[in-house]
Amino acid sequence: MDEFSKRKNLDPDDYYYSPEGYIVFTEKYLLKRGYCCQNGCQHCPYGFDKNKGRIEKRKG
């Protein structure tokens, strides 16, 4: 367990590190959090489209 997960009380499958070293939250974590932050997260389960500035219905 790394320092970030200890500090934030996260499960190992709530996030991963990108090749550049950034923390990327998974869809599981974002659903567990319970709301859309409207930052255009890579795994956004709410369908937010950062280019349009609104939540779009997800395809699939």
C-alpha positions, 0 to 999 in steps of 0.5 A: 500500500502506498502513501496516497492510499493510506492517506485517503483510505482508498482500496487498491482498485479505486485508482492506478498510476498513469505512465506519467505518474498521475493518479487516475481514479477508476469508474468504481471509485467515481461511482462510490464517490457519488457525484460528477466533479465535471473535470472530464475524468477519464473513467467518468461513469456519469457521461460528462463531456468536457468539450460540451460542458454537460453530462451526455447519455453514455453509449453502451 
